[in-house]
């Protein structure tokens, strides 16, 4: 998020939104969400305000399920 924010301010090549959502989907939702608010980037986009927290819930649920499988709780 920080790199994309800096590039947007300098009118440079941007990180595609699909890639940002891809990072969030693959386990990085907490980082993307944190980056959104630390860098004040993409916070006005409804898709990010709603989608990233939902992906965070999905990440937590997936990690819990995998942890439960591994530890056989």
PDB file of N, H, CA, C and O in Angstrom:
ATOM      1  N   UNK A   1       0.825  -1.188   0.000  1.00  0.00           N
ATOM      2  CA  UNK A   1       0.000   0.000   0.000  1.00  0.00           C
ATOM      3  C   UNK A   1       0.869   1.251   0.000  1.00  0.00           C
ATOM      4  O   UNK A   1       0.560   2.230  -0.679  1.00  0.00           O
ATOM      5  N   UNK A   2       1.936   1.214   0.751  1.00  0.00           N
ATOM      6  H   UNK A   2       2.187   0.419   1.302  1.00  0.00           H
ATOM      7  CA  UNK A   2       2.830   2.364   0.806  1.00  0.00           C
ATOM      8  C   UNK A   2       3.480   2.648  -0.535  1.00  0.00           C
ATOM      9  O   UNK A   2       3.588   3.804  -0.944  1.00  0.00           O
ATOM     10  N   UNK A   3       3.912   1.597  -1.222  1.00  0.00           N
ATOM     11  H   UNK A   3       3.824   0.658  -0.890  1.00  0.00           H
ATOM     12  CA  UNK A   3       4.539   1.753  -2.542  1.00  0.00           C
ATOM     13  C   UNK A   3       3.520   2.309  -3.531  1.00  0.00           C
ATOM     14  O   UNK A   3       3.837   3.219  -4.297  1.00  0.00           O
ATOM     15  N   UNK A   4       2.311   1.778  -3.523  1.00  0.00           N
ATOM     16  H   UNK A   4       2.054   1.039  -2.901  1.00  0.00           H
ATOM     17  CA  UNK A   4       1.284   2.249  -4.451  1.00  0.00           C
ATOM     18  C   UNK A   4       0.907   3.694  -4.154  1.00  0.00           C
ATOM     19  O   UNK A   4       0.685   4.476  -5.079  1.00  0.00           O
ATOM     20  N   UNK A   5       0.832   4.056  -2.887  1.00  0.00           N
ATOM     21  H   UNK A   5       1.012   3.422  -2.136  1.00  0.00           H
ATOM     22  CA  UNK A   5       0.508   5.434  -2.509  1.00  0.00           C
ATOM     23  C   UNK A   5       1.580   6.389  -3.020  1.00  0.00           C
ATOM     24  O   UNK A   5       1.267   7.436  -3.587  1.00  0.00           O
ATOM     25  N   UNK A   6       2.840   6.027  -2.820  1.00  0.00           N
ATOM     26  H   UNK A   6       3.094   5.177  -2.360  1.00  0.00           H
ATOM     27  CA  UNK A   6       3.943   6.878  -3.273  1.00  0.00           C
ATOM     28  C   UNK A   6       3.916   7.030  -4.796  1.00  0.00           C
ATOM     29  O   UNK A   6       4.100   8.125  -5.327  1.00  0.00           O
ATOM     30  N   UNK A   7       3.684   5.910  -5.488  1.00  0.00           N
ATOM     31  H   UNK A   7       3.535   5.020  -5.057  1.00  0.00           H
ATOM     32  CA  UNK A   7       3.626   5.955  -6.951  1.00  0.00           C
ATOM     33  C   UNK A   7       2.448   6.790  -7.432  1.00  0.00           C
ATOM     34  O   UNK A   7       2.556   7.473  -8.450  1.00  0.00           O
ATOM     35  N   UNK A   8       1.340   6.751  -6.728  1.00  0.00           N
ATOM     36  H   UNK A   8       1.252   6.196  -5.901  1.00  0.00           H
ATOM     37  CA  UNK A   8       0.187   7.550  -7.143  1.00  0.00           C
ATOM     38  C   UNK A   8       0.482   9.037  -6.986  1.00  0.00           C
ATOM     39  O   UNK A   8       0.050   9.846  -7.808  1.00  0.00           O
ATOM     40  N   UNK A   9       1.205   9.396  -5.950  1.00  0.00           N
ATOM     41  H   UNK A   9       1.555   8.739  -5.283  1.00  0.00           H
ATOM     42  CA  UNK A   9       1.558  10.801  -5.736  1.00  0.00           C
ATOM     43  C   UNK A   9       2.538  11.304  -6.787  1.00  0.00           C
ATOM     44  O   UNK A   9       2.551  12.493  -7.107  1.00  0.00           O
ATOM     45  N   UNK A  10       3.364  10.403  -7.328  1.00  0.00           N
ATOM     46  H   UNK A  10       3.354   9.437  -7.068  1.00  0.00           H
ATOM     47  CA  UNK A  10       4.367  10.778  -8.327  1.00  0.00           C
ATOM     48  C   UNK A  10       3.912  10.497  -9.761  1.00  0.00           C
ATOM     49  O   UNK A  10       4.706  10.603 -10.696  1.00  0.00           O
ATOM     50  N   UNK A  11       2.643  10.142  -9.936  1.00  0.00           N
ATOM     51  H   UNK A  11       1.998  10.056  -9.177  1.00  0.00           H
ATOM     52  CA  UNK A  11       2.077   9.815 -11.258  1.00  0.00           C
ATOM     53  C   UNK A  11       2.902   8.751 -11.981  1.00  0.00           C
ATOM     54  O   UNK A  11       3.168   8.863 -13.178  1.00  0.00           O
ATOM     55  N   UNK A  12       3.301   7.722 -11.242  1.00  0.00           N
ATOM     56  H   UNK A  12       3.085   7.631 -10.269  1.00  0.00           H
ATOM     57  CA  UNK A  12       4.073   6.620 -11.806  1.00  0.00           C
ATOM     58  C   UNK A  12       3.169   5.406 -11.995  1.00  0.00           C
ATOM     59  O   UNK A  12       1.979   5.437 -11.681  1.00  0.00           O
ATOM     60  N   UNK A  13       3.774   4.324 -12.522  1.00  0.00           N
ATOM     61  H   UNK A  13       4.740   4.298 -12.776  1.00  0.00           H
ATOM     62  CA  UNK A  13       3.062   3.060 -12.707  1.00  0.00           C
ATOM     63  C   UNK A  13       2.524   2.597 -11.369  1.00  0.00           C
ATOM     64  O   UNK A  13       3.216   2.687 -10.355  1.00  0.00           O
ATOM     65  N   UNK A  14       1.293   2.100 -11.356  1.00  0.00           N
ATOM     66  H   UNK A  14       0.731   2.027 -12.180  1.00  0.00           H
ATOM     67  CA  UNK A  14       0.618   1.727 -10.110  1.00  0.00           C
ATOM     68  C   UNK A  14       0.514   0.224  -9.963  1.00  0.00           C
ATOM     69  O   UNK A  14       0.577  -0.518 -10.943  1.00  0.00           O
ATOM     70  N   UNK A  15       0.356  -0.212  -8.733  1.00  0.00           N
ATOM     71  H   UNK A  15       0.305   0.390  -7.937  1.00  0.00           H
ATOM     72  CA  UNK A  15       0.092  -1.615  -8.438  1.00  0.00           C
ATOM     73  C   UNK A  15      -1.388  -1.848  -8.748  1.00  0.00           C
ATOM     74  O   UNK A  15      -2.241  -1.135  -8.220  1.00  0.00           O
ATOM     75  N   UNK A  16      -1.708  -2.831  -9.591  1.00  0.00           N
ATOM     76  H   UNK A  16      -1.015  -3.411 -10.020  1.00  0.00           H
ATOM     77  CA  UNK A  16      -3.126  -3.079  -9.918  1.00  0.00           C
ATOM     78  C   UNK A  16      -3.937  -3.479  -8.674  1.00  0.00           C
ATOM     79  O   UNK A  16      -3.440  -4.171  -7.786  1.00  0.00           O
ATOM     80  N   UNK A  17      -5.188  -3.026  -8.636  1.00  0.00           N
ATOM     81  H   UNK A  17      -5.592  -2.464  -9.358  1.00  0.00           H
ATOM     82  CA  UNK A  17      -6.053  -3.350  -7.502  1.00  0.00           C
ATOM     83  C   UNK A  17      -6.240  -4.855  -7.367  1.00  0.00           C
ATOM     84  O   UNK A  17      -6.349  -5.367  -6.253  1.00  0.00           O
ATOM     85  N   UNK A  18      -6.278  -5.569  -8.490  1.00  0.00           N
ATOM     86  H   UNK A  18      -6.190  -5.153  -9.395  1.00  0.00           H
ATOM     87  CA  UNK A  18      -6.403  -7.030  -8.431  1.00  0.00           C
ATOM     88  C   UNK A  18      -5.244  -7.638  -7.656  1.00  0.00           C
ATOM     89  O   UNK A  18      -5.436  -8.602  -6.916  1.00  0.00           O
ATOM     90  N   UNK A  19      -4.048  -7.090  -7.814  1.00  0.00           N
ATOM     91  H   UNK A  19      -3.892  -6.307  -8.415  1.00  0.00           H
ATOM     92  CA  UNK A  19      -2.889  -7.611  -7.115  1.00  0.00           C
ATOM     93  C   UNK A  19      -2.985  -7.330  -5.607  1.00  0.00           C
ATOM     94  O   UNK A  19      -2.613  -8.174  -4.792  1.00  0.00           O
ATOM     95  N   UNK A  20      -3.480  -6.157  -5.248  1.00  0.00           N
ATOM     96  H   UNK A  20      -3.783  -5.472  -5.910  1.00  0.00           H
ATOM     97  CA  UNK A  20      -3.654  -5.834  -3.829  1.00  0.00           C
ATOM     98  C   UNK A  20      -4.669  -6.780  -3.187  1.00  0.00           C
ATOM     99  O   UNK A  20      -4.466  -7.264  -2.073  1.00  0.00           O
ATOM    100  N   UNK A  21      -5.770  -7.037  -3.910  1.00  0.00           N
ATOM    101  H   UNK A  21      -5.935  -6.644  -4.815  1.00  0.00           H
ATOM    102  CA  UNK A  21      -6.755  -7.993  -3.403  1.00  0.00           C
ATOM    103  C   UNK A  21      -6.174  -9.401  -3.378  1.00  0.00           C
ATOM    104  O   UNK A  21      -6.500 -10.188  -2.489  1.00  0.00           O
ATOM    105  N   UNK A  22      -5.327  -9.725  -4.332  1.00  0.00           N
ATOM    106  H   UNK A  22      -5.062  -9.086  -5.055  1.00  0.00           H
ATOM    107  CA  UNK A  22      -4.671 -11.037  -4.351  1.00  0.00           C
ATOM    108  C   UNK A  22      -3.805 -11.257  -3.131  1.00  0.00           C
ATOM    109  O   UNK A  22      -3.823 -12.335  -2.537  1.00  0.00           O
ATOM    110  N   UNK A  23      -3.039 -10.231  -2.750  1.00  0.00           N
ATOM    111  H   UNK A  23      -3.025  -9.355  -3.232  1.00  0.00           H
ATOM    112  CA  UNK A  23      -2.232 -10.326  -1.529  1.00  0.00           C
ATOM    113  C   UNK A  23      -3.130 -10.560  -0.314  1.00  0.00           C
ATOM    114  O   UNK A  23      -2.824 -11.380   0.552  1.00  0.00           O
ATOM    115  N   UNK A  24      -4.237  -9.828  -0.267  1.00  0.00           N
ATOM    116  H   UNK A  24      -4.485  -9.162  -0.971  1.00  0.00           H
ATOM    117  CA  UNK A  24      -5.167  -9.968   0.849  1.00  0.00           C
ATOM    118  C   UNK A  24      -5.776 -11.363   0.880  1.00  0.00           C
ATOM    119  O   UNK A  24      -5.915 -11.956   1.949  1.00  0.00           O
ATOM    120  N   UNK A  25      -6.137 -11.883  -0.272  1.00  0.00           N
ATOM    121  H   UNK A  25      -6.024 -11.401  -1.141  1.00  0.00           H
ATOM    122  CA  UNK A  25      -6.752 -13.206  -0.356  1.00  0.00           C
ATOM    123  C   UNK A  25      -5.789 -14.303   0.082  1.00  0.00           C
ATOM    124  O   UNK A  25      -6.197 -15.278   0.714  1.00  0.00           O
ATOM    125  N   UNK A  26      -4.521 -14.145  -0.251  1.00  0.00           N
ATOM    126  H   UNK A  26      -4.189 -13.354  -0.764  1.00  0.00           H
ATOM    127  CA  UNK A  26      -3.528 -15.184   0.051  1.00  0.00           C
ATOM    128  C   UNK A  26      -2.931 -15.072   1.451  1.00  0.00           C
ATOM    129  O   UNK A  26      -1.838 -15.579   1.702  1.00  0.00           O
ATOM    130  N   UNK A  27      -3.632 -14.421   2.349  1.00  0.00           N
ATOM    131  H   UNK A  27      -4.521 -14.008   2.146  1.00  0.00           H
ATOM    132  CA  UNK A  27      -3.196 -14.389   3.741  1.00  0.00           C
ATOM    133  C   UNK A  27      -2.681 -13.050   4.213  1.00  0.00           C
ATOM    134  O   UNK A  27      -2.264 -12.923   5.364  1.00  0.00           O
ATOM    135  N   UNK A  28      -2.699 -12.050   3.355  1.00  0.00           N
ATOM    136  H   UNK A  28      -3.038 -12.153   2.420  1.00  0.00           H
ATOM    137  CA  UNK A  28      -2.155 -10.757   3.740  1.00  0.00           C
ATOM    138  C   UNK A  28      -3.200  -9.695   4.021  1.00  0.00           C
ATOM    139  O   UNK A  28      -2.902  -8.503   3.950  1.00  0.00           O
ATOM    140  N   UNK A  29      -4.413 -10.103   4.337  1.00  0.00           N
ATOM    141  H   UNK A  29      -4.655 -11.072   4.395  1.00  0.00           H
ATOM    142  CA  UNK A  29      -5.488  -9.131   4.547  1.00  0.00           C
ATOM    143  C   UNK A  29      -5.199  -8.197   5.710  1.00  0.00           C
ATOM    144  O   UNK A  29      -5.528  -7.012   5.647  1.00  0.00           O
ATOM    145  N   UNK A  30      -4.590  -8.713   6.770  1.00  0.00           N
ATOM    146  H   UNK A  30      -4.324  -9.676   6.821  1.00  0.00           H
ATOM    147  CA  UNK A  30      -4.277  -7.854   7.917  1.00  0.00           C
ATOM    148  C   UNK A  30      -3.269  -6.779   7.509  1.00  0.00           C
ATOM    149  O   UNK A  30      -3.408  -5.622   7.906  1.00  0.00           O
ATOM    150  N   UNK A  31      -2.270  -7.144   6.732  1.00  0.00           N
ATOM    151  H   UNK A  31      -2.157  -8.084   6.410  1.00  0.00           H
ATOM    152  CA  UNK A  31      -1.287  -6.182   6.260  1.00  0.00           C
ATOM    153  C   UNK A  31      -1.880  -5.155   5.317  1.00  0.00           C
ATOM    154  O   UNK A  31      -1.559  -3.969   5.400  1.00  0.00           O
ATOM    155  N   UNK A  32      -2.753  -5.610   4.413  1.00  0.00           N
ATOM    156  H   UNK A  32      -3.014  -6.573   4.346  1.00  0.00           H
ATOM    157  CA  UNK A  32      -3.407  -4.689   3.478  1.00  0.00           C
ATOM    158  C   UNK A  32      -4.302  -3.724   4.244  1.00  0.00           C
ATOM    159  O   UNK A  32      -4.309  -2.525   3.967  1.00  0.00           O
ATOM    160  N   UNK A  33      -5.048  -4.242   5.196  1.00  0.00           N
ATOM    161  H   UNK A  33      -5.043  -5.217   5.420  1.00  0.00           H
ATOM    162  CA  UNK A  33      -5.937  -3.396   5.992  1.00  0.00           C
ATOM    163  C   UNK A  33      -5.125  -2.384   6.796  1.00  0.00           C
ATOM    164  O   UNK A  33      -5.472  -1.204   6.851  1.00  0.00           O
ATOM    165  N   UNK A  34      -4.057  -2.845   7.412  1.00  0.00           N
ATOM    166  H   UNK A  34      -3.775  -3.803   7.367  1.00  0.00           H
ATOM    167  CA  UNK A  34      -3.192  -1.927   8.158  1.00  0.00           C
ATOM    168  C   UNK A  34      -2.587  -0.877   7.250  1.00  0.00           C
ATOM    169  O   UNK A  34      -2.550   0.301   7.603  1.00  0.00           O
ATOM    170  N   UNK A  35      -2.111  -1.293   6.077  1.00  0.00           N
ATOM    171  H   UNK A  35      -2.142  -2.251   5.791  1.00  0.00           H
ATOM    172  CA  UNK A  35      -1.536  -0.360   5.119  1.00  0.00           C
ATOM    173  C   UNK A  35      -2.528   0.667   4.625  1.00  0.00           C
ATOM    174  O   UNK A  35      -2.172   1.819   4.376  1.00  0.00           O
ATOM    175  N   UNK A  36      -3.779   0.248   4.482  1.00  0.00           N
ATOM    176  H   UNK A  36      -4.069  -0.688   4.684  1.00  0.00           H
ATOM    177  CA  UNK A  36      -4.813   1.181   4.041  1.00  0.00           C
ATOM    178  C   UNK A  36      -4.916   2.365   4.997  1.00  0.00           C
ATOM    179  O   UNK A  36      -5.026   3.513   4.568  1.00  0.00           O
ATOM    180  N   UNK A  37      -4.880   2.077   6.282  1.00  0.00           N
ATOM    181  H   UNK A  37      -4.791   1.144   6.630  1.00  0.00           H
ATOM    182  CA  UNK A  37      -5.085   3.137   7.262  1.00  0.00           C
ATOM    183  C   UNK A  37      -3.800   3.842   7.663  1.00  0.00           C
ATOM    184  O   UNK A  37      -3.837   5.022   8.014  1.00  0.00           O
ATOM    185  N   UNK A  38      -2.670   3.158   7.622  1.00  0.00           N
ATOM    186  H   UNK A  38      -2.640   2.200   7.337  1.00  0.00           H
ATOM    187  CA  UNK A  38      -1.400   3.814   7.911  1.00  0.00           C
ATOM    188  C   UNK A  38      -1.064   4.822   6.809  1.00  0.00           C
ATOM    189  O   UNK A  38      -0.643   5.944   7.091  1.00  0.00           O
ATOM    190  N   UNK A  39      -1.255   4.412   5.554  1.00  0.00           N
ATOM    191  H   UNK A  39      -1.597   3.501   5.325  1.00  0.00           H
ATOM    192  CA  UNK A  39      -0.906   5.267   4.421  1.00  0.00           C
ATOM    193  C   UNK A  39      -2.104   6.052   3.877  1.00  0.00           C
ATOM    194  O   UNK A  39      -1.959   6.804   2.913  1.00  0.00           O
ATOM    195  N   UNK A  40      -3.274   5.888   4.475  1.00  0.00           N
ATOM    196  H   UNK A  40      -3.392   5.278   5.258  1.00  0.00           H
ATOM    197  CA  UNK A  40      -4.501   6.548   4.012  1.00  0.00           C
ATOM    198  C   UNK A  40      -4.681   6.334   2.515  1.00  0.00           C
ATOM    199  O   UNK A  40      -4.865   7.276   1.744  1.00  0.00           O
ATOM    200  N   UNK A  41      -4.621   5.068   2.134  1.00  0.00           N
ATOM    201  H   UNK A  41      -4.471   4.302   2.760  1.00  0.00           H
ATOM    202  CA  UNK A  41      -4.672   4.719   0.716  1.00  0.00           C
ATOM    203  C   UNK A  41      -5.791   3.724   0.468  1.00  0.00           C
ATOM    204  O   UNK A  41      -5.892   2.706   1.153  1.00  0.00           O
ATOM    205  N   UNK A  42      -6.622   4.019  -0.502  1.00  0.00           N
ATOM    206  H   UNK A  42      -6.540   4.846  -1.058  1.00  0.00           H
ATOM    207  CA  UNK A  42      -7.758   3.185  -0.907  1.00  0.00           C
ATOM    208  C   UNK A  42      -8.862   3.151   0.151  1.00  0.00           C
ATOM    209  O   UNK A  42      -9.739   2.290   0.093  1.00  0.00           O
ATOM    210  N   UNK A  43      -8.834   4.066   1.111  1.00  0.00           N
ATOM    211  H   UNK A  43      -8.121   4.766   1.158  1.00  0.00           H
ATOM    212  CA  UNK A  43      -9.835   4.051   2.179  1.00  0.00           C
ATOM    213  C   UNK A  43     -11.184   4.585   1.714  1.00  0.00           C
ATOM    214  O   UNK A  43     -12.192   4.360   2.384  1.00  0.00           O
ATOM    215  N   UNK A  44     -11.228   5.284   0.587  1.00  0.00           N
ATOM    216  H   UNK A  44     -10.409   5.467   0.042  1.00  0.00           H
ATOM    217  CA  UNK A  44     -12.499   5.797   0.067  1.00  0.00           C
ATOM    218  C   UNK A  44     -13.148   4.825  -0.909  1.00  0.00           C
ATOM    219  O   UNK A  44     -14.297   5.015  -1.308  1.00  0.00           O
ATOM    220  N   UNK A  45     -12.415   3.787  -1.294  1.00  0.00           N
ATOM    221  H   UNK A  45     -11.482   3.632  -0.971  1.00  0.00           H
ATOM    222  CA  UNK A  45     -12.957   2.802  -2.229  1.00  0.00           C
ATOM    223  C   UNK A  45     -13.824   1.809  -1.460  1.00  0.00           C
ATOM    224  O   UNK A  45     -13.344   1.102  -0.574  1.00  0.00           O
ATOM    225  N   UNK A  46     -15.097   1.767  -1.811  1.00  0.00           N
ATOM    226  H   UNK A  46     -15.487   2.341  -2.531  1.00  0.00           H
ATOM    227  CA  UNK A  46     -16.036   0.872  -1.125  1.00  0.00           C
ATOM    228  C   UNK A  46     -15.578  -0.588  -1.207  1.00  0.00           C
ATOM    229  O   UNK A  46     -15.709  -1.341  -0.243  1.00  0.00           O
ATOM    230  N   UNK A  47     -15.040  -0.978  -2.366  1.00  0.00           N
ATOM    231  H   UNK A  47     -14.933  -0.366  -3.150  1.00  0.00           H
ATOM    232  CA  UNK A  47     -14.611  -2.368  -2.541  1.00  0.00           C
ATOM    233  C   UNK A  47     -13.498  -2.735  -1.560  1.00  0.00           C
ATOM    234  O   UNK A  47     -13.427  -3.877  -1.106  1.00  0.00           O
ATOM    235  N   UNK A  48     -12.643  -1.790  -1.234  1.00  0.00           N
ATOM    236  H   UNK A  48     -12.700  -0.862  -1.603  1.00  0.00           H
ATOM    237  CA  UNK A  48     -11.576  -2.056  -0.274  1.00  0.00           C
ATOM    238  C   UNK A  48     -12.087  -1.966   1.163  1.00  0.00           C
ATOM    239  O   UNK A  48     -11.700  -2.773   2.009  1.00  0.00           O
ATOM    240  N   UNK A  49     -12.954  -0.990   1.446  1.00  0.00           N
ATOM    241  H   UNK A  49     -13.269  -0.335   0.759  1.00  0.00           H
ATOM    242  CA  UNK A  49     -13.483  -0.837   2.809  1.00  0.00           C
ATOM    243  C   UNK A  49     -14.293  -2.051   3.240  1.00  0.00           C
ATOM    244  O   UNK A  49     -14.297  -2.404   4.420  1.00  0.00           O
ATOM    245  N   UNK A  50     -14.975  -2.692   2.301  1.00  0.00           N
ATOM    246  H   UNK A  50     -14.972  -2.405   1.343  1.00  0.00           H
ATOM    247  CA  UNK A  50     -15.805  -3.859   2.622  1.00  0.00           C
ATOM    248  C   UNK A  50     -15.045  -5.157   2.339  1.00  0.00           C
ATOM    249  O   UNK A  50     -15.070  -6.088   3.144  1.00  0.00           O
ATOM    250  N   UNK A  51     -14.378  -5.207   1.199  1.00  0.00           N
ATOM    251  H   UNK A  51     -14.357  -4.451   0.545  1.00  0.00           H
ATOM    252  CA  UNK A  51     -13.733  -6.445   0.759  1.00  0.00           C
ATOM    253  C   UNK A  51     -12.572  -6.896   1.612  1.00  0.00           C
ATOM    254  O   UNK A  51     -12.455  -8.084   1.915  1.00  0.00           O
ATOM    255  N   UNK A  52     -11.714  -5.980   2.005  1.00  0.00           N
ATOM    256  H   UNK A  52     -11.809  -5.016   1.759  1.00  0.00           H
ATOM    257  CA  UNK A  52     -10.527  -6.373   2.774  1.00  0.00           C
ATOM    258  C   UNK A  52     -10.908  -6.905   4.163  1.00  0.00           C
ATOM    259  O   UNK A  52     -10.360  -7.929   4.570  1.00  0.00           O
ATOM    260  N   UNK A  53     -11.817  -6.265   4.909  1.00  0.00           N
ATOM    261  H   UNK A  53     -12.262  -5.433   4.579  1.00  0.00           H
ATOM    262  CA  UNK A  53     -12.225  -6.874   6.181  1.00  0.00           C
ATOM    263  C   UNK A  53     -12.869  -8.257   6.010  1.00  0.00           C
ATOM    264  O   UNK A  53     -12.680  -9.140   6.847  1.00  0.00           O
ATOM    265  N   UNK A  54     -13.633  -8.441   4.921  1.00  0.00           N
ATOM    266  H   UNK A  54     -13.787  -7.724   4.241  1.00  0.00           H
ATOM    267  CA  UNK A  54     -14.215  -9.763   4.669  1.00  0.00           C
ATOM    268  C   UNK A  54     -13.119 -10.788   4.377  1.00  0.00           C
ATOM    269  O   UNK A  54     -13.189 -11.928   4.835  1.00  0.00           O
ATOM    270  N   UNK A  55     -12.114 -10.378   3.617  1.00  0.00           N
ATOM    271  H   UNK A  55     -12.057  -9.451   3.245  1.00  0.00           H
ATOM    272  CA  UNK A  55     -10.989 -11.277   3.355  1.00  0.00           C
ATOM    273  C   UNK A  55     -10.201 -11.567   4.630  1.00  0.00           C
ATOM    274  O   UNK A  55      -9.661 -12.661   4.792  1.00  0.00           O
ATOM    275  N   UNK A  56     -10.134 -10.595   5.529  1.00  0.00           N
ATOM    276  H   UNK A  56     -10.573  -9.707   5.398  1.00  0.00           H
ATOM    277  CA  UNK A  56      -9.473 -10.829   6.820  1.00  0.00           C
ATOM    278  C   UNK A  56     -10.225 -11.906   7.606  1.00  0.00           C
ATOM    279  O   UNK A  56      -9.603 -12.786   8.201  1.00  0.00           O
ATOM    280  N   UNK A  57     -11.541 -11.839   7.611  1.00  0.00           N
ATOM    281  H   UNK A  57     -12.046 -11.123   7.128  1.00  0.00           H
ATOM    282  CA  UNK A  57     -12.343 -12.884   8.277  1.00  0.00           C
ATOM    283  C   UNK A  57     -12.092 -14.238   7.624  1.00  0.00           C
ATOM    284  O   UNK A  57     -11.963 -15.248   8.315  1.00  0.00           O
ATOM    285  N   UNK A  58     -12.025 -14.260   6.309  1.00  0.00           N
ATOM    286  H   UNK A  58     -12.130 -13.439   5.748  1.00  0.00           H
ATOM    287  CA  UNK A  58     -11.729 -15.494   5.590  1.00  0.00           C
ATOM    288  C   UNK A  58     -10.339 -16.012   5.953  1.00  0.00           C
ATOM    289  O   UNK A  58     -10.162 -17.211   6.168  1.00  0.00           O
ATOM    290  N   UNK A  59      -9.357 -15.122   6.021  1.00  0.00           N
ATOM    291  H   UNK A  59      -9.500 -14.148   5.846  1.00  0.00           H
ATOM    292  CA  UNK A  59      -7.994 -15.506   6.415  1.00  0.00           C
ATOM    293  C   UNK A  59      -7.968 -16.109   7.811  1.00  0.00           C
ATOM    294  O   UNK A  59      -7.358 -17.156   8.029  1.00  0.00           O
ATOM    295  N   UNK A  60      -8.628 -15.449   8.751  1.00  0.00           N
ATOM    296  H   UNK A  60      -9.123 -14.599   8.574  1.00  0.00           H
ATOM    297  CA  UNK A  60      -8.644 -15.938  10.138  1.00  0.00           C
ATOM    298  C   UNK A  60      -9.313 -17.304  10.196  1.00  0.00           C
ATOM    299  O   UNK A  60      -8.802 -18.219  10.842  1.00  0.00           O
ATOM    300  N   UNK A  61     -10.449 -17.450   9.528  1.00  0.00           N
ATOM    301  H   UNK A  61     -10.865 -16.707   9.003  1.00  0.00           H
ATOM    302  CA  UNK A  61     -11.145 -18.734   9.514  1.00  0.00           C
ATOM    303  C   UNK A  61     -10.318 -19.836   8.890  1.00  0.00           C
ATOM    304  O   UNK A  61     -10.297 -20.960   9.392  1.00  0.00           O
ATOM    305  N   UNK A  62      -9.635 -19.526   7.799  1.00  0.00           N
ATOM    306  H   UNK A  62      -9.651 -18.613   7.391  1.00  0.00           H
ATOM    307  CA  UNK A  62      -8.782 -20.508   7.127  1.00  0.00           C
ATOM    308  C   UNK A  62      -7.610 -20.911   8.006  1.00  0.00           C
ATOM    309  O   UNK A  62      -7.302 -22.097   8.131  1.00  0.00           O
ATOM    310  N   UNK A  63      -6.953 -19.925   8.617  1.00  0.00           N
ATOM    311  H   UNK A  63      -7.203 -18.963   8.515  1.00  0.00           H
ATOM    312  CA  UNK A  63      -5.820 -20.229   9.488  1.00  0.00           C
ATOM    313  C   UNK A  63      -6.255 -21.045  10.706  1.00  0.00           C
ATOM    314  O   UNK A  63      -5.547 -21.955  11.137  1.00  0.00           O
ATOM    315  N   UNK A  64      -7.427 -20.712  11.257  1.00  0.00           N
ATOM    316  H   UNK A  64      -8.002 -19.973  10.907  1.00  0.00           H
ATOM    317  CA  UNK A  64      -7.946 -21.471  12.392  1.00  0.00           C
ATOM    318  C   UNK A  64      -8.207 -22.917  11.983  1.00  0.00           C
ATOM    319  O   UNK A  64      -7.839 -23.847  12.701  1.00  0.00           O
ATOM    320  N   UNK A  65      -8.846 -23.103  10.825  1.00  0.00           N
ATOM    321  H   UNK A  65      -9.145 -22.348  10.242  1.00  0.00           H
ATOM    322  CA  UNK A  65      -9.146 -24.439  10.332  1.00  0.00           C
ATOM    323  C   UNK A  65      -7.862 -25.230  10.105  1.00  0.00           C
ATOM    324  O   UNK A  65      -7.773 -26.390  10.509  1.00  0.00           O
ATOM    325  N   UNK A  66      -6.880 -24.626   9.473  1.00  0.00           N
ATOM    326  H   UNK A  66      -6.952 -23.684   9.145  1.00  0.00           H
ATOM    327  CA  UNK A  66      -5.605 -25.316   9.218  1.00  0.00           C
ATOM    328  C   UNK A  66      -4.888 -25.635  10.519  1.00  0.00           C
ATOM    329  O   UNK A  66      -4.334 -26.724  10.670  1.00  0.00           O
ATOM    330  N   UNK A  67      -4.894 -24.708  11.451  1.00  0.00           N
ATOM    331  H   UNK A  67      -5.344 -23.824  11.328  1.00  0.00           H
ATOM    332  CA  UNK A  67      -4.265 -24.945  12.755  1.00  0.00           C
ATOM    333  C   UNK A  67      -4.955 -26.087  13.483  1.00  0.00           C
ATOM    334  O   UNK A  67      -4.303 -26.929  14.100  1.00  0.00           O
ATOM    335  N   UNK A  68      -6.273 -26.109  13.406  1.00  0.00           N
ATOM    336  H   UNK A  68      -6.803 -25.425  12.904  1.00  0.00           H
ATOM    337  CA  UNK A  68      -7.035 -27.173  14.035  1.00  0.00           C
ATOM    338  C   UNK A  68      -6.719 -28.529  13.397  1.00  0.00           C
ATOM    339  O   UNK A  68      -6.626 -29.539  14.094  1.00  0.00           O
ATOM    340  N   UNK A  69      -6.556 -28.546  12.081  1.00  0.00           N
ATOM    341  H   UNK A  69      -6.632 -27.725  11.515  1.00  0.00           H
ATOM    342  CA  UNK A  69      -6.175 -29.776  11.378  1.00  0.00           C
ATOM    343  C   UNK A  69      -4.791 -30.262  11.782  1.00  0.00           C
ATOM    344  O   UNK A  69      -4.579 -31.450  12.028  1.00  0.00           O
ATOM    345  N   UNK A  70      -3.864 -29.333  11.844  1.00  0.00           N
ATOM    346  H   UNK A  70      -4.036 -28.368  11.644  1.00  0.00           H
ATOM    347  CA  UNK A  70      -2.478 -29.683  12.150  1.00  0.00           C
ATOM    348  C   UNK A  70      -2.336 -30.177  13.590  1.00  0.00           C
ATOM    349  O   UNK A  70      -1.661 -31.172  13.856  1.00  0.00           O
ATOM    350  N   UNK A  71      -2.979 -29.469  14.505  1.00  0.00           N
ATOM    351  H   UNK A  71      -3.526 -28.661  14.289  1.00  0.00           H
ATOM    352  CA  UNK A  71      -2.863 -29.822  15.924  1.00  0.00           C
ATOM    353  C   UNK A  71      -3.905 -30.834  16.375  1.00  0.00           C
ATOM    354  O   UNK A  71      -3.852 -31.335  17.498  1.00  0.00           O
ATOM    355  N   UNK A  72      -4.853 -31.131  15.491  1.00  0.00           N
ATOM    356  H   UNK A  72      -4.896 -30.724  14.579  1.00  0.00           H
ATOM    357  CA  UNK A  72      -5.934 -32.084  15.766  1.00  0.00           C
ATOM    358  C   UNK A  72      -6.650 -31.774  17.080  1.00  0.00           C
ATOM    359  O   UNK A  72      -6.821 -32.635  17.943  1.00  0.00           O
ATOM    360  N   UNK A  73      -7.060 -30.512  17.194  1.00  0.00           N
ATOM    361  H   UNK A  73      -6.921 -29.813  16.493  1.00  0.00           H
ATOM    362  CA  UNK A  73      -7.752 -30.088  18.410  1.00  0.00           C
ATOM    363  C   UNK A  73      -9.197 -30.505  18.389  1.00  0.00           C
ATOM    364  O   UNK A  73      -9.933 -30.230  19.336  1.00  0.00           O
TER     365      UNK A  73
END
